[in-house]
């Protein structure tokens, strides 16, 4: 139990890990927004890319 408490205390002192976790959460949020945007706009983007591809 003492080892576990020391481990938790070390995690609380480690501020780099906290910053990294915040960046990971922001990156995950951006990825989720991008996926949702592609789901709703996928058909329109596909049509635009097909038009551009056919004109080339």
VOKOLMI-896551 format. One record per residue (C-alpha): x, y, z. Coordinates in pm, 1 decimal, decimal comma. Layout:
N
xx: X&yy: Y&zz: Z
...
***
This chain:
56
xx: 0,0&yy: 0,0&zz: 0,0
xx: 290,4&yy: 235,3&zz: 74,1
xx: 430,7&yy: 176,3&zz: -273,8
xx: 94,3&yy: 262,5&zz: -427,7
xx: 73,2&yy: 586,8&zz: -226,2
xx: 425,8&yy: 681,1&zz: -333,6
xx: 331,6&yy: 612,6&zz: -695,4
xx: 25,8&yy: 838,2&zz: -671,3
xx: 234,0&yy: 1111,2&zz: -507,2
xx: 486,4&yy: 1089,0&zz: -792,1
xx: 206,1&yy: 1122,1&zz: -1047,3
xx: 78,2&yy: 1434,7&zz: -875,5
xx: 424,9&yy: 1593,0&zz: -889,7
xx: 471,8&yy: 1509,1&zz: -1258,0
xx: 338,7&yy: 1813,2&zz: -1443,9
xx: 475,4&yy: 1708,1&zz: -1784,4
xx: 238,5&yy: 1413,1&zz: -1794,2
xx: -52,9&yy: 1639,7&zz: -1716,3
xx: 34,1&yy: 1870,3&zz: -2007,4
xx: 72,0&yy: 1572,4&zz: -2237,4
xx: -268,2&yy: 1441,5&zz: -2132,8
xx: -424,7&yy: 1779,9&zz: -2206,8
xx: -270,9&yy: 1783,6&zz: -2554,4
xx: -397,2&yy: 1429,2&zz: -2612,5
xx: -750,3&yy: 1532,1&zz: -2513,6
xx: -739,7&yy: 1832,2&zz: -2747,5
xx: -611,0&yy: 1612,7&zz: -3031,0
xx: -887,5&yy: 1359,0&zz: -2967,2
xx: -1150,5&yy: 1635,5&zz: -2972,4
xx: -1016,6&yy: 1769,0&zz: -3303,6
xx: -1021,2&yy: 1416,7&zz: -3450,1
xx: -1381,7&yy: 1362,6&zz: -3339,2
xx: -1490,7&yy: 1694,6&zz: -3491,6
xx: -1311,9&yy: 1610,2&zz: -3818,4
xx: -1477,6&yy: 1267,4&zz: -3836,1
xx: -1822,1&yy: 1414,1&zz: -3771,6
xx: -1762,7&yy: 1682,0&zz: -4037,2
xx: -1659,2&yy: 1416,2&zz: -4289,7
xx: -1967,1&yy: 1208,5&zz: -4210,4
xx: -2202,6&yy: 1499,7&zz: -4274,4
xx: -2012,2&yy: 1660,4&zz: -4563,2
xx: -1865,1&yy: 1346,4&zz: -4720,5
xx: -2106,3&yy: 1337,5&zz: -5012,1
xx: -2048,0&yy: 1700,0&zz: -5105,1
xx: -1670,1&yy: 1665,4&zz: -5079,3
xx: -1681,8&yy: 1352,1&zz: -5293,9
xx: -1883,5&yy: 1535,4&zz: -5558,7
xx: -1642,5&yy: 1828,3&zz: -5564,7
xx: -1340,9&yy: 1598,4&zz: -5593,3
xx: -1508,1&yy: 1402,9&zz: -5873,6
xx: -1578,2&yy: 1726,3&zz: -6062,8
xx: -1218,3&yy: 1839,8&zz: -6022,5
xx: -1088,2&yy: 1496,8&zz: -6123,2
xx: -1305,4&yy: 1485,2&zz: -6435,0
xx: -1201,1&yy: 1833,5&zz: -6543,4
xx: -832,7&yy: 1742,6&zz: -6520,2
***
